[in-house]
Amino acid sequence: MKKIYFSLLCVIIAAYSFAQTAGTQKIDVIRKTNGEELKGKLIRVTDNDISFVYTGETAEYVIKKSDIVQIVHSSGRTENISQQVKPAETRQSDQITMAATPADHHNKIAILPFTFLMDNQPGADAIGMKAQQDTYALLSQHAAGYTILDPRTTNAKLVQAGVTKEKMIGFTMKNLCDILGVEYIIDGTVTQNKGYQTSYTSSSGDTNVKRDDSEKVKKVSSYGSTNSSAAQRYDVSVSLQIYMDNNASIYNENHKAFLSNTDGSYSGPLEYLLKRCPLYRK
């Protein structure tokens, strides 16, 4: 009987010791760029991401390093991640030596007014500014971890610094990044070229028949009209470039709409390019 009590006492002591150890077990803390704080166990670290398990769970999650600001390890060591990681994945193959990014530029984006070309000639500035606004509207919904200057602020800063459309060519992308206080600049061009015309023709007619009392045809008269119209179709393409604050180009692509249209819409090619750029987050 004493052996049973002794064994039971050993089990209780062991369970209490395990609970004490588990209760005092240190955890890893991950702080993300959006302010979220994750607590658990860091499983592995690669060049681009980390594997992480929440406290009390077994599911393993993979988190991109570009979304992490800091890791506080269970040992007490603090590791700042945001300075180590290249936010754009394409920088992995970039052979250009990156200049130090000012802290107030980090992960900030500005979008320049687009250039609009009509039949390869300068077009209305309003179209270029509309494309700038549309780019901001789409990217602001899919740019977690980045801050995007609204077009009004961007344009005001450019005007205040004397960067007009005519003088733009005299400024490097680094100059513009310093003026706007950003790490990335998006520049683009919308091109519309007249394509073929679509013609439509319609006709209608009426015939009046007059008869005499003997039901014989006395007179036949006809009236008719023909209407025709033509719709101009346009071939539309968009080019998009993204530059860093050290003048490095990290994205330069062009896309043409698969089908021509009658309103000159550029939304399809623009969305296609933005979804494939290194600043876009799903």
NUBA-184975 format. One line per 8 residues: number of its first residue (from 0); their letters; for each residue z, x, y of N, C-alpha, C. Coordinates in Angstrom, 1 decimal. Example, Ala and Ser with C-alpha at 12.3 -4.5 7.8 and 13.67 -1.06 7.14 Angstrom:
0	as	7.8/13.2/-5.7/7.8/12.3/-4.5/7.8/13.2/-3.3; 7.1/12.8/-2.2/7.1/13.7/-1.1/7.9/12.9/0.0
***
This chain:
0	mkkiyfsl	0.0/0.8/-1.2/0.0/0.0/0.0/0.0/0.9/1.3; 0.8/2.0/1.2/0.8/2.9/2.3/-0.5/3.5/2.6; -1.2/3.8/1.5/-2.6/4.4/1.6/-3.5/3.4/2.4; -3.4/2.1/2.1/-4.2/1.1/2.8/-3.9/1.1/4.3; -2.6/1.0/4.6/-2.2/1.0/6.0/-2.7/2.3/6.7; -2.6/3.4/6.0/-3.0/4.7/6.6/-4.5/4.7/6.9; -5.3/4.2/5.9/-6.7/4.2/6.1/-7.1/3.2/7.2; -6.4/2.1/7.3/-6.7/1.1/8.4/-6.4/1.7/9.7
8	lcviiaay	-5.3/2.5/9.8/-4.9/3.1/11.1/-6.0/4.2/11.5; -6.5/4.9/10.5/-7.5/5.9/10.8/-8.8/5.3/11.4; -9.2/4.1/10.8/-10.4/3.4/11.2/-10.2/2.9/12.7; -9.0/2.4/13.0/-8.7/1.9/14.4/-8.8/3.0/15.4; -8.2/4.2/15.0/-8.2/5.3/15.9/-9.6/5.8/16.1; -10.4/5.9/15.1/-11.8/6.3/15.2/-12.6/5.4/16.1; -12.4/4.1/15.9/-13.2/3.1/16.7/-12.7/3.2/18.2; -11.4/3.5/18.4/-11.0/3.6/19.8/-11.5/4.8/20.5
16	sfaqtagt	-11.6/5.9/19.7/-12.1/7.2/20.2/-13.6/7.0/20.6; -14.3/6.3/19.7/-15.8/6.1/19.9/-16.0/5.3/21.2; -15.1/4.3/21.4/-15.3/3.4/22.5/-15.0/4.2/23.8; -14.0/5.0/23.7/-13.6/5.9/24.9/-14.8/6.8/25.3; -15.4/7.4/24.2/-16.5/8.3/24.4/-17.7/7.6/25.0; -18.0/6.5/24.5/-19.1/5.7/25.0/-18.9/5.2/26.4; -17.6/4.9/26.7/-17.3/4.4/28.0/-17.5/5.4/29.1; -17.2/6.7/28.7/-17.2/7.8/29.6/-18.6/8.6/29.6
24	qkidvirk	-19.5/8.1/28.7/-20.8/8.8/28.6/-21.6/8.8/29.9; -22.0/9.9/30.3/-22.7/10.0/31.6/-24.2/9.5/31.4; -24.8/9.0/32.5/-26.1/8.5/32.4/-27.0/9.2/33.4; -28.3/9.0/33.2/-29.3/9.5/34.1/-29.6/8.4/35.1; -29.9/8.7/36.4/-30.2/7.7/37.4/-31.5/8.1/38.0; -32.4/7.1/38.0/-33.8/7.3/38.6/-33.9/6.5/39.8; -34.3/7.1/40.9/-34.5/6.4/42.2/-36.0/6.3/42.5; -36.5/5.1/42.6/-38.0/4.9/42.8/-38.3/4.9/44.3
32	tngeelkg	-39.6/5.0/44.6/-40.1/5.0/46.0/-39.9/3.6/46.7; -39.8/2.5/45.9/-39.6/1.2/46.4/-38.1/0.8/46.6; -37.2/1.8/46.4/-35.8/1.6/46.5/-35.1/1.2/45.3; -35.8/0.9/44.2/-35.2/0.5/43.0/-34.4/1.6/42.3; -33.3/1.4/41.7/-32.5/2.4/41.0/-32.4/2.0/39.5; -32.8/2.9/38.6/-32.7/2.7/37.2/-31.6/3.6/36.6; -30.9/3.0/35.7/-29.8/3.8/35.0/-30.0/3.7/33.5; -29.9/4.9/32.9/-30.1/4.9/31.4/-30.2/6.4/30.9
40	klirvtdn	-31.1/6.6/30.0/-31.3/7.9/29.4/-32.7/8.4/29.6; -32.9/9.6/30.1/-34.2/10.2/30.3/-34.6/10.8/28.9; -35.7/10.4/28.4/-36.1/10.8/27.1/-37.0/12.1/27.1; -38.1/12.0/28.0/-39.0/13.2/28.1/-39.6/13.2/29.5; -40.1/14.3/29.9/-40.7/14.5/31.2/-42.0/15.2/31.0; -43.1/14.7/31.6/-44.4/15.4/31.5/-44.9/15.7/33.0; -46.0/16.2/33.1/-46.5/16.5/34.4/-46.8/15.3/35.3; -47.1/14.1/34.6/-47.4/12.9/35.4/-46.5/11.8/35.3
48	disfvytg	-45.6/11.8/34.3/-44.7/10.6/34.1/-43.4/11.0/33.3; -42.5/10.1/33.2/-41.3/10.3/32.4/-41.1/9.1/31.5; -40.4/9.3/30.4/-40.0/8.3/29.5/-38.6/8.0/29.6; -38.2/6.7/29.7/-36.9/6.3/30.1/-36.4/5.1/29.2; -35.1/5.1/28.9/-34.5/4.0/28.1/-33.3/3.5/28.9; -33.3/2.2/29.2/-32.1/1.6/29.9/-30.8/1.7/29.1; -29.7/1.7/29.8/-28.4/1.8/29.1/-28.2/0.5/28.3; -27.8/0.7/27.0/-27.6/-0.4/26.1/-28.8/-1.0/25.5
56	etaeyvik	-30.0/-0.4/25.8/-31.2/-0.9/25.2/-31.9/0.2/24.4; -33.0/-0.2/23.6/-33.7/0.8/22.8/-35.2/0.9/23.2; -35.7/0.0/24.0/-37.1/0.0/24.4/-37.3/1.2/25.3; -38.4/1.9/25.1/-38.7/3.1/25.9/-39.8/2.7/26.9; -39.6/3.1/28.2/-40.5/2.8/29.3/-41.0/4.1/29.8; -42.3/4.0/30.2/-43.0/5.1/30.9/-43.2/4.8/32.3; -42.7/5.7/33.2/-42.8/5.6/34.6/-43.5/6.7/35.3; -44.5/6.4/36.2/-45.2/7.5/36.8/-44.4/8.2/37.8
64	ksdivqiv	-44.5/9.6/37.8/-43.8/10.4/38.7/-44.1/10.1/40.2; -45.3/9.6/40.4/-45.7/9.3/41.8/-44.9/8.1/42.3; -44.2/7.3/41.4/-43.4/6.2/41.9/-41.9/6.5/41.9; -41.6/7.8/41.7/-40.2/8.3/41.7/-39.9/9.2/42.9; -38.8/8.9/43.5/-38.3/9.8/44.6/-37.4/10.9/44.1; -36.4/10.5/43.2/-35.4/11.4/42.8/-34.8/11.0/41.4; -34.4/12.1/40.7/-33.7/11.9/39.4/-32.3/12.6/39.5; -31.3/11.8/39.2/-29.9/12.4/39.1/-29.6/12.5/37.7
72	hssgrten	-29.6/13.7/37.1/-29.4/13.9/35.7/-27.9/13.7/35.3; -27.7/13.4/34.1/-26.3/13.2/33.6/-25.4/14.4/33.8; -26.0/15.6/33.9/-25.3/16.8/34.1/-24.8/16.9/35.6; -25.3/16.1/36.4/-25.0/16.1/37.9/-26.1/16.8/38.7; -27.1/17.4/38.0/-28.2/18.0/38.8/-29.1/17.0/39.4; -29.5/17.2/40.6/-30.4/16.3/41.4/-31.7/16.9/41.5; -32.8/16.2/41.1/-34.1/16.7/41.1/-35.0/15.8/42.0; -35.5/16.3/43.1/-36.4/15.6/44.0/-37.8/15.6/43.4
80	isqqvkpa	-38.4/14.4/43.1/-39.7/14.4/42.5/-40.8/14.2/43.5; -40.6/13.4/44.5/-41.7/13.0/45.4/-42.4/14.2/46.0; -41.7/15.3/46.2/-42.3/16.5/46.8/-43.1/17.3/45.8; -42.8/17.0/44.5/-43.5/17.8/43.4/-44.8/17.2/43.0; -44.9/15.9/43.1/-46.0/15.1/42.5/-47.1/14.9/43.5; -48.3/15.0/43.0/-49.5/14.7/43.8/-49.8/13.2/43.7; -49.6/12.5/44.8/-49.8/11.0/44.7/-51.1/10.6/44.2; -52.2/11.3/44.5/-53.5/10.9/44.0/-53.8/11.6/42.7
88	etrqsdqi	-54.1/10.9/41.6/-54.3/11.5/40.3/-55.5/12.5/40.3; -56.4/12.3/41.2/-57.6/13.2/41.2/-57.2/14.6/41.7; -56.0/14.8/42.3/-55.7/16.1/42.7/-55.4/17.0/41.5; -55.3/16.5/40.3/-55.1/17.4/39.2/-56.2/18.4/39.0; -57.4/18.0/39.4/-58.6/18.9/39.2/-59.0/19.5/40.5; -58.3/19.2/41.6/-58.6/19.7/42.9/-58.3/21.2/43.0; -59.3/22.0/43.3/-59.1/23.4/43.4/-58.7/23.9/44.8; -58.7/22.9/45.7/-58.3/23.3/47.1/-56.8/23.5/47.2
96	tmaatpad	-56.4/24.6/47.9/-55.0/24.8/48.1/-54.5/23.8/49.1; -53.5/23.0/48.7/-53.0/22.0/49.5/-52.1/22.5/50.6; -52.3/22.1/51.8/-51.4/22.4/52.9/-50.1/21.6/52.8; -49.1/22.1/53.4/-47.8/21.4/53.4/-48.0/20.1/54.1; -47.5/19.0/53.6/-47.6/17.7/54.2/-46.4/17.4/55.0; -46.5/17.2/56.3/-45.3/16.8/57.1/-44.6/15.6/56.5; -43.3/15.7/56.6/-42.5/14.6/55.9/-42.8/13.3/56.5; -43.1/13.2/57.8/-43.4/11.8/58.3/-44.8/11.3/58.0
104	hhnkiail	-45.6/12.2/57.4/-47.0/11.8/57.0/-47.0/11.2/55.5; -46.0/11.6/54.8/-46.0/11.4/53.3/-46.2/10.0/52.9; -47.3/9.8/52.0/-47.6/8.5/51.4/-47.9/7.4/52.5; -48.5/7.8/53.6/-48.9/6.9/54.6/-50.5/6.9/54.7; -51.0/5.7/54.9/-52.5/5.6/54.9/-53.0/4.9/56.2; -54.1/5.4/56.7/-54.7/4.7/57.8/-56.2/4.4/57.4; -56.7/3.3/57.9/-58.1/2.9/57.6/-58.9/2.9/58.9; -59.9/3.7/59.0/-60.7/3.7/60.2/-61.7/2.5/60.3
112	pftflmdn	-62.1/2.1/61.5/-63.2/1.1/61.5/-64.4/1.6/60.8; -65.0/0.8/60.0/-66.2/1.2/59.2/-67.4/1.4/60.1; -68.3/2.2/59.7/-69.7/2.3/60.3/-70.5/1.2/59.7; -71.2/0.4/60.6/-72.1/-0.6/60.1/-73.6/-0.2/60.4; -74.4/-0.2/59.4/-75.8/0.1/59.6/-76.7/-1.1/59.1; -77.6/-1.4/60.0/-78.6/-2.5/59.7/-80.0/-1.9/59.6; -80.6/-1.9/58.5/-81.9/-1.2/58.3/-81.8/0.2/58.7; -80.7/0.9/58.4/-80.4/2.3/58.7/-80.3/2.6/60.2
120	qpgadaig	-80.0/1.6/61.0/-79.8/1.7/62.4/-78.4/1.2/62.7; -77.7/1.8/63.7/-76.4/1.3/64.1/-76.4/-0.2/64.4; -75.4/-0.8/63.7/-75.3/-2.3/63.9/-74.1/-2.7/64.7; -73.7/-3.9/64.6/-72.6/-4.4/65.4/-71.3/-3.8/65.0; -70.5/-3.4/66.1/-69.2/-2.8/65.8/-68.2/-3.9/65.2; -68.5/-5.1/65.5/-67.6/-6.2/65.0/-67.6/-6.2/63.4; -68.8/-5.9/62.9/-68.9/-5.9/61.4/-68.0/-4.8/60.8; -68.1/-3.6/61.5/-67.3/-2.5/61.0/-65.8/-2.7/61.1
128	mkaqqdty	-65.4/-3.4/62.2/-63.9/-3.7/62.3/-63.5/-4.8/61.3; -64.4/-5.7/61.0/-64.1/-6.7/60.0/-64.0/-6.1/58.6; -64.8/-5.1/58.3/-64.7/-4.4/57.0/-63.3/-3.6/57.0; -62.9/-3.0/58.1/-61.6/-2.3/58.2/-60.5/-3.3/57.9; -60.5/-4.5/58.5/-59.5/-5.5/58.2/-59.5/-6.0/56.8; -60.7/-6.2/56.2/-60.8/-6.6/54.8/-60.2/-5.5/53.9; -60.5/-4.3/54.2/-60.0/-3.2/53.4/-58.4/-3.2/53.4; -57.9/-3.3/54.6/-56.4/-3.4/54.8/-55.8/-4.6/54.0
136	allsqhaa	-56.5/-5.7/54.1/-55.9/-6.9/53.4/-55.9/-6.8/51.9; -56.9/-6.2/51.3/-57.0/-6.0/49.9/-56.1/-4.9/49.4; -56.1/-3.7/50.1/-55.3/-2.6/49.6/-53.8/-2.8/49.8; -53.4/-3.5/50.9/-52.0/-3.7/51.1/-51.3/-4.5/50.0; -52.1/-5.2/49.2/-51.5/-5.9/48.1/-51.5/-5.1/46.8; -52.1/-3.9/46.9/-52.2/-3.1/45.7/-51.9/-1.6/46.0; -50.9/-1.3/46.8/-50.6/0.1/47.2/-49.1/0.3/47.1; -48.5/0.0/46.0/-47.0/0.2/45.8/-46.7/1.7/46.1
144	gytildpr	-45.7/1.9/46.9/-45.2/3.3/47.2/-45.9/3.9/48.4; -46.9/3.2/49.0/-47.6/3.7/50.2/-47.3/2.8/51.3; -47.4/3.3/52.5/-47.3/2.6/53.8/-48.6/2.6/54.4; -49.2/1.4/54.7/-50.5/1.3/55.3/-50.4/0.9/56.8; -51.0/1.6/57.7/-51.0/1.2/59.1/-51.9/0.0/59.3; -51.5/-1.0/60.0/-52.4/-2.1/60.2/-53.5/-1.7/61.2; -54.7/-2.3/61.1/-55.8/-1.9/61.9/-55.6/-1.9/63.4; -54.8/-2.8/63.9/-54.5/-2.9/65.3/-53.8/-1.6/65.8
152	ttnaklvq	-52.8/-1.2/65.0/-52.0/0.0/65.3/-52.9/1.2/65.2; -53.7/1.3/64.2/-54.6/2.4/64.0/-55.6/2.5/65.2; -56.2/1.5/65.5/-57.2/1.5/66.6/-56.6/1.8/68.0; -55.4/1.3/68.2/-54.7/1.6/69.5/-54.3/3.0/69.6; -53.9/3.6/68.5/-53.5/5.1/68.5/-54.8/5.9/68.8; -55.9/5.5/68.2/-57.1/6.3/68.4/-57.6/6.2/69.8; -57.5/5.0/70.4/-57.9/4.9/71.8/-57.0/5.7/72.7; -55.7/5.6/72.5/-54.7/6.3/73.3/-54.9/7.8/73.2
160	agvtkekm	-55.4/8.3/72.1/-55.7/9.8/71.9/-57.1/10.2/72.4; -57.9/9.2/72.9/-59.2/9.5/73.4/-60.2/9.6/72.3; -59.9/9.1/71.1/-60.9/9.2/69.9/-61.7/7.9/70.0; -62.8/8.0/70.7/-63.8/6.8/70.7/-64.8/7.0/69.6; -65.6/6.0/69.5/-66.7/6.0/68.5/-67.6/7.2/68.7; -67.9/7.4/70.0/-68.9/8.5/70.4/-68.3/9.9/70.1; -67.0/10.0/70.3/-66.3/11.3/70.2/-65.7/11.6/68.8; -65.8/10.6/67.9/-65.2/10.7/66.6/-65.6/11.9/65.8
168	igftmknl	-66.9/12.3/66.0/-67.5/13.4/65.3/-66.8/14.7/65.7; -66.2/14.8/66.8/-65.5/16.0/67.3/-64.1/16.2/66.7; -63.7/15.3/65.9/-62.3/15.4/65.3/-62.4/15.6/63.8; -61.6/16.6/63.3/-61.5/16.7/61.8/-60.6/15.6/61.3; -60.6/15.5/59.9/-59.8/14.5/59.3/-58.3/14.9/59.5; -58.0/16.2/59.5/-56.7/16.7/59.8/-56.2/16.3/61.2; -57.1/16.4/62.2/-56.8/16.0/63.5/-56.5/14.5/63.6; -57.3/13.7/62.9/-57.0/12.3/62.9/-55.7/11.9/62.2
176	cdilgvey	-55.4/12.6/61.1/-54.2/12.4/60.4/-53.0/12.7/61.3; -53.1/13.8/62.0/-52.0/14.1/62.9/-51.8/13.1/64.0; -52.9/12.6/64.6/-52.9/11.6/65.6/-52.3/10.3/65.1; -52.6/9.9/63.9/-52.2/8.7/63.3/-50.9/8.8/62.5; -50.5/10.0/62.2/-49.2/10.2/61.5/-49.3/9.8/60.0; -50.4/10.1/59.4/-50.6/9.7/58.0/-51.0/10.8/57.1; -50.9/10.6/55.8/-51.3/11.6/54.8/-52.8/11.4/54.4; -53.2/10.1/54.4/-54.5/9.8/53.9/-55.3/9.0/54.9
184	iidgtvtq	-56.6/9.2/55.0/-57.5/8.4/55.9/-58.6/7.8/55.0; -58.9/6.5/55.2/-60.0/5.9/54.5/-61.1/5.7/55.5; -62.3/6.1/55.2/-63.4/6.0/56.1/-64.5/5.3/55.2; -65.3/4.4/55.8/-66.4/3.8/55.1/-67.6/3.4/55.9; -68.6/3.0/55.2/-69.9/2.6/55.8/-70.4/1.3/55.0; -70.8/0.3/55.8/-71.4/-0.9/55.2/-72.9/-0.8/55.6; -73.8/-0.9/54.7/-75.2/-0.8/54.9/-75.9/-2.1/54.5; -76.7/-2.7/55.4/-77.5/-3.9/55.0/-78.9/-3.6/55.3
192	nkgyqtsy	-79.8/-3.8/54.3/-81.2/-3.7/54.5/-81.9/-5.0/54.2; -82.9/-5.3/55.0/-83.6/-6.6/54.7/-84.4/-6.4/53.5; -84.3/-7.4/52.6/-85.0/-7.5/51.4/-86.1/-8.5/51.5; -86.4/-9.1/50.4/-87.5/-10.1/50.4/-87.1/-11.4/51.0; -88.0/-12.3/51.4/-87.7/-13.6/51.9/-87.9/-14.6/50.8; -87.1/-15.6/50.8/-87.2/-16.7/49.8/-87.7/-17.9/50.6; -88.9/-18.5/50.2/-89.5/-19.6/50.9/-89.3/-20.9/50.1; -89.1/-22.0/50.8/-89.0/-23.3/50.2/-90.0/-24.2/50.9
200	tsssgdtn	-90.7/-25.0/50.1/-91.6/-26.0/50.6/-91.4/-27.3/50.0; -91.4/-28.4/50.8/-91.2/-29.7/50.3/-92.2/-30.6/51.0; -92.7/-31.7/50.3/-93.6/-32.6/50.9/-93.3/-34.0/50.5; -93.7/-35.0/51.4/-93.5/-36.4/51.1/-94.6/-37.2/51.6; -94.9/-38.4/51.1/-96.0/-39.2/51.6/-95.8/-40.7/51.3; -96.4/-41.5/52.1/-96.4/-43.0/51.9/-97.8/-43.5/52.0; -98.1/-44.5/51.2/-99.5/-45.1/51.2/-99.3/-46.6/51.4; -100.0/-47.1/52.4/-100.0/-48.6/52.7/-101.3/-49.2/52.2
208	vkrddsek	-101.2/-50.3/51.5/-102.4/-50.9/51.1/-102.5/-52.3/51.6; -103.5/-52.7/52.4/-103.7/-54.0/52.9/-104.7/-54.8/52.1; -104.5/-56.0/51.8/-105.4/-56.8/51.0/-105.8/-58.1/51.8; -107.0/-58.6/51.6/-107.4/-59.9/52.2/-106.9/-61.0/51.4; -107.3/-62.2/51.7/-106.8/-63.4/51.0/-107.3/-63.5/49.6; -108.4/-62.8/49.3/-109.0/-62.8/48.0/-108.4/-61.7/47.1; -107.4/-61.1/47.6/-106.7/-60.0/46.8/-107.6/-58.8/46.6; -108.6/-58.7/47.4/-109.4/-57.5/47.3/-108.9/-56.5/48.3
216	vkkvssyg	-109.1/-55.2/47.9/-108.6/-54.1/48.8/-109.5/-54.1/50.1; -108.8/-54.2/51.2/-109.5/-54.2/52.5/-109.4/-52.9/53.2; -108.1/-52.3/53.2/-107.9/-51.0/53.9/-106.8/-50.2/53.2; -107.0/-48.9/53.1/-105.9/-48.1/52.5/-105.6/-47.0/53.5; -104.4/-46.8/53.9/-104.0/-45.8/54.8/-102.8/-44.9/54.2; -102.8/-43.6/54.4/-101.8/-42.7/53.8/-101.2/-41.9/54.9; -99.8/-41.7/54.7/-99.1/-40.9/55.7/-98.3/-39.8/54.9; -98.3/-38.6/55.3/-97.6/-37.5/54.6/-97.0/-36.5/55.5
224	stnssaaq	-96.0/-35.7/55.0/-95.4/-34.6/55.8/-95.0/-33.5/54.8; -95.1/-32.3/55.3/-94.7/-31.1/54.5/-93.8/-30.3/55.4; -92.6/-29.9/54.7/-91.6/-29.1/55.4/-91.5/-27.7/54.6; -91.4/-26.7/55.3/-91.2/-25.3/54.7/-90.1/-24.6/55.4; -89.4/-23.8/54.7/-88.4/-22.9/55.3/-88.3/-21.6/54.5; -87.7/-20.6/55.2/-87.6/-19.3/54.6/-86.2/-18.7/54.8; -85.7/-18.1/53.8/-84.3/-17.5/53.9/-84.5/-16.0/53.7; -83.9/-15.2/54.7/-83.9/-13.7/54.6/-82.8/-13.3/53.6
232	rydvsvsl	-83.2/-12.4/52.7/-82.2/-11.8/51.8/-81.9/-10.4/52.1; -80.7/-9.9/51.8/-80.3/-8.6/52.2/-79.8/-7.8/51.0; -80.1/-6.5/51.0/-79.6/-5.6/50.0/-78.4/-4.9/50.7; -77.2/-5.0/50.1/-76.0/-4.5/50.7/-75.3/-3.4/49.8; -74.9/-2.4/50.5/-74.1/-1.3/49.8/-73.0/-0.9/50.7; -71.9/-0.3/50.0/-70.7/0.2/50.7/-70.5/1.6/50.2; -70.2/2.5/51.1/-69.7/3.8/50.7/-68.3/4.0/51.2; -67.4/4.7/50.5/-66.0/4.8/50.8/-65.6/6.3/50.6
240	qiymdnna	-64.9/6.8/51.6/-64.4/8.2/51.5/-62.9/8.2/51.8; -62.1/9.0/51.1/-60.7/9.2/51.3/-60.4/10.6/51.6; -59.7/11.0/52.7/-59.4/12.3/53.0/-57.9/12.5/53.1; -57.5/13.8/52.9/-56.0/14.1/53.1/-55.8/14.8/54.4; -54.6/15.0/54.8/-54.3/15.6/56.0/-54.5/17.1/56.1; -55.1/17.7/55.0/-55.6/19.1/55.1/-57.1/19.2/55.0; -57.7/18.1/55.3/-59.2/17.9/55.3/-59.8/17.9/53.9; -59.0/17.8/52.9/-59.6/17.7/51.5/-60.1/16.3/51.2
248	siynenhk	-61.3/16.2/50.7/-61.8/14.9/50.3/-61.4/14.6/48.8; -60.7/13.5/48.6/-60.3/13.2/47.2/-61.0/12.0/46.6; -61.9/11.4/47.4/-62.7/10.3/46.9/-63.9/10.1/47.7; -65.1/10.0/47.1/-66.3/9.8/47.8/-67.3/9.1/46.9; -67.4/7.8/47.1/-68.2/7.0/46.2/-69.0/5.9/47.0; -70.1/5.5/46.3/-71.0/4.5/46.9/-71.3/3.4/45.9; -71.4/2.2/46.3/-71.7/1.1/45.3/-72.6/0.1/46.0; -73.7/-0.3/45.3/-74.6/-1.3/45.9/-74.4/-2.6/45.1
256	aflsntdg	-74.5/-3.7/45.9/-74.4/-5.1/45.3/-75.5/-5.2/44.2; -75.2/-5.8/43.1/-76.1/-6.0/42.0/-77.3/-6.9/42.4; -76.9/-8.0/43.2/-77.9/-9.0/43.6/-77.9/-9.0/45.1; -79.1/-9.2/45.7/-79.2/-9.4/47.1/-78.6/-10.8/47.5; -78.2/-10.9/48.8/-77.7/-12.2/49.2/-78.3/-12.6/50.6; -78.0/-13.8/51.0/-78.6/-14.3/52.3/-77.6/-14.2/53.4; -76.3/-13.9/53.2/-75.4/-13.8/54.3/-74.9/-12.3/54.6; -75.5/-11.4/53.8/-75.1/-10.0/54.1/-73.7/-9.6/53.6
264	sysgpley	-73.1/-10.4/52.8/-71.7/-10.1/52.4/-71.6/-8.8/51.6; -70.5/-8.1/52.0/-70.2/-6.7/51.4/-68.9/-6.7/50.6; -68.3/-7.9/50.4/-67.0/-8.0/49.7/-67.1/-7.5/48.3; -68.1/-7.8/47.6/-68.2/-7.3/46.2/-68.2/-5.8/46.0; -69.1/-5.1/46.7/-69.1/-3.6/46.6/-67.8/-3.0/47.1; -67.2/-3.5/48.2/-66.0/-3.0/48.8/-64.8/-3.1/47.8; -64.7/-4.3/47.2/-63.6/-4.5/46.2/-63.8/-3.6/45.0; -65.1/-3.4/44.6/-65.4/-2.6/43.4/-64.9/-1.1/43.7
272	llkrcply	-65.2/-0.6/44.9/-64.8/0.8/45.2/-63.3/0.9/45.4; -62.6/0.0/46.0/-61.2/0.1/46.3/-60.4/0.0/44.9; -60.8/-0.8/44.0/-60.1/-0.9/42.7/-60.2/0.4/41.9; -61.2/1.3/42.3/-61.3/2.5/41.5/-60.9/3.8/42.3; -60.4/3.5/43.5/-59.9/4.7/44.3/-58.5/5.1/43.9; -58.1/6.4/44.1/-56.8/6.9/43.7/-55.6/6.3/44.4; -55.8/5.5/45.4/-54.6/4.9/46.1/-54.3/3.5/45.7; -55.2/2.9/44.8/-55.1/1.5/44.4/-54.1/1.5/43.2
280	rk	-53.2/0.5/43.3/-52.2/0.3/42.2/-52.4/-1.2/41.7; -52.5/-1.3/40.4/-52.7/-2.7/39.9/-51.4/-3.5/40.0
***
